[in-house]
């Protein structure tokens, strides 16, 4: 019973975290502060009351429309909140009430924000990258689940992987992707960082091919890569060590 109550609390915290991420996703690309200022309707500008900002619930009570002007509210808002809550629960279930949980919750919150900003604006803000680098160094020192040398090698390997990918694709991979890859490497360390990049490239390649075949995108169209980096990191964190152990036992030992 106590374990179930803890999971519910973590889920609620994840919803609240997702609500804040929605603020980051909307305001950061527009150069607005993410800390100060009341939330408002993007269409009519009216300041929103607290009961219009309850994660997920308010969206459905309002039937996806602003209470004042009845403009449609993006479905991104409940989606981000639910994804955030699920990530909180998955990470907590795997790592428990530890500094490592806080470290990876921080990472995936950052990746979630980066993914949706990239989808909306085709950019990964430097503010997110700097926040990730600073948070990564601090949380690596606090969690002590990987060594500093492992974190540095991971950051260098991940960044170099995407730098080479950018050169090979003649700019198909942007500078923001390279910097975000380095941030991921800082959190995951060696050898999970390069695995995350391989998973991200595979997922991105499969989905990109599907978009081309379905004529949703052309060869010259830009495809935001931050969502694939997030997905690859998630797979690496959940299954990466098993893949490494299988590789060692099969091909080395």
Residue, then its C-alpha position, 0 to 999 in steps of 0.5 A: x500500500x505504501x509503495x502504491x502511494x509513493x508511485x501516485x505521489x511520484x506520478x503527480x510530481x511528474x504531472x506538475x513537472x510536465x506543467x512547468x516543462x510546457x512553460x519552458x517549451x512555449x516561452x524559451x524560444x520566444x525569449x520570455x522568462x520561464x520563472x517569472x510571469x503568470x501563464x496566459x492564453x496565447x490567443x486572447x492574452x488573458x491571465x489564466x487562473x490556477x484552476x485552468x492550469x491543473x495538469x491534464x484535468x483542466x484540459x479535459x474540463x475545458x474541452x481543449x478550449x480557452x475559457x475566455x475566447x474559446x480558442x483551441x488549446x494545443x494537445x501538446x499540453x496534456x501530452x507533455x504532462x502525461x509523458x513527464x509523469x510516466x518518465x518520473x514513475x519509470x525512473x523512480x521504479x528503476x532507481x528508487x529514491x536515490x540521487x540517480x533517480x533525480x539525475x535521470x529525471x532531470x535529464x529526461x525533463x530536459x530532453x522532453x523540453x528539447x524534443x518539443x521545442x525542436x518539433x515546434x521551432x527546429x532549434x535546440x536553445x543554448x539555454x537548455x544545453x547550458x542547463x544540461x551541462x551544468x546540471x550534468x556535472x553537479x548531478x554526476x558528482x552527487x549521484x556518483x553512479x559513474x566516474x568523472x572520467x566516464x562522464x567526460x569520455x561519454x560526452x566527448x564520444x557522443x558529441x564526436x559521433x554526431x559531429x561526424x554524422x553532421x559532416x557526413x550528412x553535409x549539415x543534415x544534423x544541426x549544431x544543437x543536436x551535437x551539443x545535446x548529444x554531448x549533454x546526454x553523454x555527460x549523464x550516461x557516461x561510457x559505454x552507454x553514451x555511444x549506445x544511446x547515439x546508435x539507438x537514436x540514429x537507428x530510430x531516426x533513420x527508420x522514422x525518417x525513411x517512413x516519412x520519405x516513403x509516405x511522402x510526408x517529408x522530402x529529401x531536402x526537408x529538415x527533420x527535428x532530431x531531438x525527439x530521436x535523441x530522447x528516444x535513443x537515450x531512453x532505450x539505452x538507459x533501460x536496455x543498454x547495460x544488457x546489450x553491453x553484457x550480451x556483446x561482451x559475453x558473445x564476442x569477447x569472452 
